[in-house]
Amino acid sequence: MIVELANAGVLLVNWPEHCRHPGRTPKDSHRGISELHSSEQTALMDALVHPEHPLYFMMIDDVEKRKGRFASDSFIVSDAHIT
């Protein structure tokens, strides 16, 4: 799913470091975030309400900006890296 998000231009900003990305849980599971370990669930919830750097989603509308810039396997960035 992370590749599909990147291809659609969706950028995950401030995703928790030690939390698996969407679609990175076992392929036979369809349990969503309940598939995450409790520590990952806690990190994800904490990231959503972080006072300085909350987790949010950003749309990259310009197709040319999508190419190469966020094409790596991990396209999650922090606020400090967005220009």
N, C-alpha and C positions, 0 to 999 in steps of 0.2 A: 504494500500500500504506500510506502514512503516514496517509491519511484513514481507512482501515479500522482501523488500530491505534488511532487517536484515538477513533473511534466505539465501539470495543470497550473503551475505557477504559485502554488500555496507554500508559503514559507512558515515554518514553525519557529517562533522566536522565544528563546529562553526555556526550551525543553529541558527537563531535569537530566543532568549528566548520566546518572546511573539508572535510568528508567528506559526499558526497551521501547523502541519506536512502534508506531502502529503497524500491525502486520508482522512483527518480529517475534511473536509468540508461536508455539507449535502450530504447524499448518492444519492439523486436524481439529483445532479448537476454534469455536465460534463464540467464545464467552466474552469478548471485548476486554475492557479493563479488569474484569474479574479474573482474567488469566494472569494478570501481573502479580508478583509477590507483594506481600503487604507493605514492605519497605518501598517498593516502586509506586504503589497506590498512594502512600503517604506523601512521597516526593512529588507526585503529580498533583495532588490536592494542594500541597504547600505552594507549588509553582503557580497555580491559578490565582492565589491570593497574596503572592509575594508583594510586600509594600513598595519595593524599588524596581524590581525586574520581573513583573508577572508574565506568565506564559500567555502568548496570544498568537493569532494566525494573521499572516499578512499576504495579500495577493500581489504578485508581480505581474502587472498587466502587459508590460512591454515584452513581447516574445523574444526579442534580441537580447534583452537583459537576462532572460532565463538561461540562455545557452551558455554553458561553461561556468557561469558565475556560481550557481548553486547546484551544479550537476553531480557533485560528489555523492557518495553513498550516504553521507551524513550532512544534510543541508540545514541542520538546526544551528542557529546563530544566536548571539546575544545582542542586546540593544546596541552595544558599543560598536558592533561591526556593520551596522546598517548605514548606508550612505544614500 
